[in-house]
Structure formats: structure tokens, C-alpha cells
Amino acid sequence: MIIKHMRLVLPSRMRSTAQADARMIAEAAAKALHAQNTQGGSMNIRIDAHGRPAPLLAQDVAKEVRHQSPTRKEGG
């Protein structure tokens, strides 16, 4: 599975570990998409951190990915 673009906005408290945290969250999202056999499209997922650590945020993102189906952009 190739994700062409993923934008993550992390809380400022994660500044020192942002690269590793972002990778963990992106991998969780990719695994969830792959498990659904998703063919493409776009998704918009928003998770409120509520002070939770990155591994729990990754689980939250994967859960939301499984509950949504990507939408395809028209004409592209």
C-alpha cells in the first residue's frame, strides 16, 4: 500500500518525538487501509489527543480508518 500524501498535525507536547510518532500513526493507518483492501481515494480523519500517547493515537486512527471508506475525487 502506498500512501501518496498524509498530513498529521500533532500536539506540541509531542514535538521531541514527532517523527517517530508520525511514522507510527501513518503505519497504523496504512495497515488499516490494507486490511480493508482499499483501492484509493481520500479520507479526512480527526482525532482529539486528550493527552494520550502516540501508540494510543495510532490505535484511534486505525479504528477511524476502519469505520470510514475513502472517497474518490471526481475527474482524477
C-alpha positions as CSV (number, residue, x, y, z in Angstrom):
1,M,0.0,0.0,0.0
2,I,1.4,3.4,-1.0
3,I,0.0,6.5,0.7
4,K,0.8,9.4,-1.5
5,H,0.0,12.1,1.0
6,M,-0.8,12.2,4.7
7,R,-0.9,15.3,6.8
8,L,-0.6,14.8,10.5
9,V,-1.0,17.6,13.0
10,L,0.4,16.5,16.3
11,P,0.1,18.3,19.7
12,S,3.0,20.5,20.7
13,R,3.8,18.2,23.6
14,M,4.9,15.6,21.0
15,R,7.5,17.9,19.4
16,S,10.5,15.9,20.6
17,T,9.2,12.6,19.2
18,A,7.2,13.9,16.3
19,Q,9.0,12.0,13.6
20,A,8.7,8.6,15.3
21,D,5.1,9.3,16.4
22,A,4.0,10.3,13.0
23,R,5.6,7.2,11.4
24,M,3.8,5.0,14.0
25,I,0.4,6.7,13.3
26,A,0.9,6.5,9.5
27,E,1.8,2.8,9.6
28,A,-1.3,2.1,11.7
29,A,-3.4,3.9,9.1
30,A,-1.8,2.1,6.2
31,K,-2.3,-1.3,7.9
32,A,-6.0,-0.5,8.5
33,L,-6.4,0.6,4.8
34,H,-4.6,-2.5,3.6
35,A,-6.8,-4.8,5.7
36,Q,-9.9,-3.2,4.1
37,N,-8.4,-3.8,0.6
38,T,-8.9,-0.1,-0.1
39,Q,-8.2,0.9,-3.7
40,G,-7.7,4.6,-3.3
41,G,-9.4,7.9,-2.6
42,S,-9.1,10.4,0.2
43,M,-10.1,10.5,3.8
44,N,-10.3,13.1,6.4
45,I,-9.8,11.9,10.0
46,R,-9.6,14.0,13.1
47,I,-8.7,12.5,16.4
48,D,-8.6,14.6,19.6
49,A,-5.4,13.7,21.5
50,H,-6.7,14.4,25.0
51,G,-3.1,13.9,26.3
52,R,-2.9,10.3,25.0
53,P,0.4,8.9,24.0
54,A,1.3,8.1,20.3
55,P,0.6,4.3,20.4
56,L,-3.0,5.0,21.6
57,L,-3.4,7.7,19.0
58,A,-2.3,5.2,16.3
59,Q,-5.0,2.8,17.5
60,D,-7.6,5.6,17.4
61,V,-6.6,6.5,13.8
62,A,-6.7,2.9,12.7
63,K,-10.1,2.5,14.3
64,E,-11.4,5.5,12.4
65,V,-9.9,4.4,9.1
66,R,-11.7,1.0,9.5
67,H,-15.0,2.9,10.1
68,Q,-14.7,5.2,7.1
69,S,-14.4,4.4,3.4
70,P,-12.3,6.6,1.2
71,T,-14.0,8.9,-1.2
72,R,-12.7,9.3,-4.7
73,K,-12.0,12.7,-6.2
74,E,-14.1,13.3,-9.3
75,G,-12.3,13.8,-12.6
76,G,-9.0,12.5,-11.3
